[in-house]
Every structure is written in C-alpha cells, then in structure tokens.
Amino acid sequence: MRTVLVTGPGGAGRTTVAAATALAAARDGARTLLVSADPIPGFPDATAPAPVTAGLWSVRIDSAAHFRGELLALQEQLSSVLELLGGNPLDGEELTELPGSGELALLHALRRAAHGDWSGEAYDLLVVDLPPLRDALRLLALPGQLRRYLRRLLPQERQAARALRPMLAQLAGVPMPAQWLYEAAARRDAELAQVEALIEDRATTLRLVAEPGPAADEALRTARTGLALHGLRAEAPVANRLLPGHSPDPFFAALAAQQEKSLGHWADEGAAPARIAHLGRDPQGPDDLLALAAPDGGGAALAVPGMGEEGGRAPDPWWTEEAGGPEGDGILVWCLRLPGAVKKDLQLVRRGGELLLTVGPFHRIVPLEPALRRCTVSGAALTDGVLRVRFTPDPALWPRTS
C-alpha cells in the first residue's frame, strides 16, 4: 500500500488537496482511503470508513471520543489502586479532551488504517490529511520519541521476575511496578513501531501544499531542513489556488506575477511544483474537487539529498567517513546533510550514546553508531548544508591490538 501524507502551511488548503488527491486516485482505479480530522463538504462524517464514490472511502478522526476511550480503559486497569487511594472514578460524560489528544488519535488512526483494523478492506492508497506543516513534522517524529521514552522508563530487559517482586519490594521499601504495566508498555511500543514503520516505509511520501507567496517560500525552505533532519521523503510541492496570469485587473495581475515568482524559487530549490488553479470559490463537493485536477497518489517521490538514487528512505540520510589530511589519522567524521540550516540555529549535544540535534524549530535525538560511541567529539562545522562532526577515538574504549 502506498501512503501520501498531506500537509502545508496553515490556510493553504491542504485538506482540500488531500480530498482531491484521493478522488483523483479513485478515479484512476486505486482503492483509496482518506483519513482526516476535519469535515469535508460532500463527504460522509463517519468515524469508520464510509464509501464516498466508487473506489473511495473516507473516515473522520474523532479525537474527543478516542481520548475518552483511552482514559476510561486506563482507569479500569488502575481500578484496584484507585480504590485503595479512595479515588472517585470519572464518568465518560465528564471527560473533555486535553491538548495533544488530537495527535495521539491521528497516530492511532494511522495504525488502524495501515493494518485494516477498521473494515478489513485492502487499500491501494492511503491519503492522510495532517495538521499544519510544523505540527505535522513534530507529529511524524512522535512515535520514535515515545518509544524512546518507554524504553528509558520501563526497559523490558530489566523487569524483575514475578516471583522476586515481593522480596525486592520489601528490600527496596517501595512497591515494584506491576506486570500489567510492563505488558501495557510492550503493547504501546508495538503499536508505535507499526506507525513508525508506516512513516518510514519507502512507499510513504509527504505532499507539501502551499499557496505561492513570500510566507510560503520561507515555510517550504524551513521544511526542507526538517525533512532532512527526520529522513522523510517529499514529493514535488503542490502550488494551490493559482490565479490566471492574463487578468485585465492590475491587482490580480500583480498577485499572479508574485505567485509565478515564488514558483520560480520553488523550482530552483527542487522539482517543478504541481499546479492547481483557483476555482474562484471554495470547493463544495466531489465535482469541484475533481475540477481541481490534483495529482493522484502515484507521483514519484523526491529523494531527500543523501538518500540514494532510488529515492528509498535509508535509516538516516547521513554517512561516516575518515578525516583526511596529516592530522586525520583515526578520526571519523559523521556527515549530516541539513539543507537550509544556518549556524546560529544549530545546537549539538553529545550525551552517552546519543546525539541531541536541534536545527531551528526542529529537534531530534539520534543514536550513534557503535564505532562513534567509542569516540569523543572533537569538533563540528557546517559547510554547504552539511554538518560534519569530528569524532576522535578514545583509547580507553577501543580494544588494544597486539
């Protein structure tokens, strides 16, 4: 199954383009599922896959219902503990969703859609309407971050045997984590791993939708850095709401000229963008969406620089090489391609076997390769969009040779 994740700067019409993409793919014969948190005119408002037209189903994410269900299930698991503490159980009617519940509901929907948990249907294409651009990039990094937290807080390899728990609890003077907690963490880790695999799959691409203009230019330029940092694959951007360039009205003619100027910048920084003309009104149903002539979900992805000729997602679009020159004997250089990054927005912290990397608004914790873990960081430099981190072998950590 191919997956197209649709996002873009706020107000650029990403939901409209996501729906138009799904319709175009279904028209071309692909069995397609559209997932969105926002209502779409002319589409069902069902929270389970519902038919839209031949070959197309849609589902709307209900984050409030998902939040209530998850919290009530957790409350049920903790019922014995809550009774001991004298807690009063919460009713579903009094629960209101908290910030962040929408992101978790979307991740849950991605897992269900990818594994056919909703209806058992086999889809050729999954189109997902993501939040605005920066929120979307943080969302796509969330499964890996949550899995890291679970491994740190509840490492499976360190859980004590059940028979030893009472004795360990008496010796330590504190209660040991219950077995169900480890089991719940293992289930969550498996679910997050499924979502992470979907995001990292070579058949998954990101479709960036923007309305050409100075603000969109800057947003897409920043997005290139975020995409490279997280190793995501992006298609050519989609230029939405394009005005006709032959308007006799000087106001609209000037706006059209500004849009064309932006499109030139986009083409200089990557592939030529796909174009969607302005209908002159907000699309109000499937017929209007088809009139947009949006590209379907079969477009080729652009490889993030450093990811190989086939465009598949490598584990990381970075590489290690030996330092050159007379002083480079034994020194390893980790090369991180970060297009658009500037030195003042770059922060690098080594902590144990991990590298904490911040580039502008984006943040990622990267595990170091085994060879680099036995080294100390001896310098870093950003040149031509590539961050080069120098690692000097630590004699205390490298095996001695006879």
Disulfide bonds with the S-S distance in Angstrom:
none
